[in-house]
Amino acid sequence: MSYIDVTGKTTEEAIANALAQLGMSRDDVSVEILAQAKSGFLGLGASPAKVRVTYGPDEATMDDVVLPTFEKPVKKEAAPKKAAQPQPKKDEAKKPAEKKPEAKKQEPKKAEPAEKGDSAPVKPAAEENLPLCEDKNAQRITAFLTGLLQHLESDAQVKVYEMEKGRYKVILDGDKLGQLIGRRGETLDAIQQLTNYALNDKGEKRIRVQVDAENYRAKREASLESLAAKVAGKVTRYRRSVTLEPMNAYERHVIHAALQDTAGVTTYSIGTEPNRRVVVAYDRESR
């Protein structure tokens, strides 16, 4: 694993400079804030923001990098000595040894919210098994989004599914949907917020609408869970807290839920919207 230290007028500018130098996306690296930008007084004492961006394979050692790697240490145990086995008879030697299947046990993972106010993530449903919804709410959702997409000069089609009573999922279907997703889903989140505001502004029974395109929500959730595992490995190995970049309530919930059963770490949020961040801290008592 390798890293670079980059400065900028703000933390976001420093991260953008590092990504431009590496030619990588934000999801391919890990960022640690070394110093916040200081404006000083009348220009005196000002200092830029400084970040350390780690990238590359996880197998690097401390001789290669200063920042910790993401993999949790695994203790190697000496292989038990094999007991001497009797030589098979000639007739038995011809028979191939039978392999016994290994049963894999997998414990179910809880998904309780770790932060008040963070909405629970909606798992991607098999839309092909659900009929298109055409009730009154679905018609209102379709009308609003169709008009909004026209203003955005998009030809995407609106497909509405009712996941459960009062909760709808919208799939935007079409070509070149990148402009509707935006950088790390910011445009898609804005479309979703506008839709919820528009559908719930008349004081009627509230409904929840999730808007997705190109299965972005599921991909983003998987990326965040992978990031959480890597950061947890770094925290438990080097016993130091890591503050993640600003995230919305849904993304923060994914991080909290992914690490709530991980020994040696605890998570909490700091800051105010829209710059609220998750801190992954070392928890000595949980080990």
Secondary structure, 3 states (H helix, E strand, C coil): CEEEEEEECCHHHHHHHHHHHHCCCHHHCEEEEEECCECCECCECCECEEEEEEECCCCCCCCCCCCCCCCCCCCCCCCCCCCCCCCCCHHHHCCCCCCCCCCCCCCCCCCCCCCCCCCCCCCCCCHHHCCCCCCHHHHHHHHHHHHHHHHCCCCCEEEEEEEECCEEEEEEECCCCHHHHCHHHHHHHHHHHHHHHHHCCCCCCCCEEEEEECCHHHHHHHHHHHHHHHHHHHHHHHCCCEECCCCCHHHHHHHHHHHCCCCCEEEEEECCCCCCEEEEEECHHHC
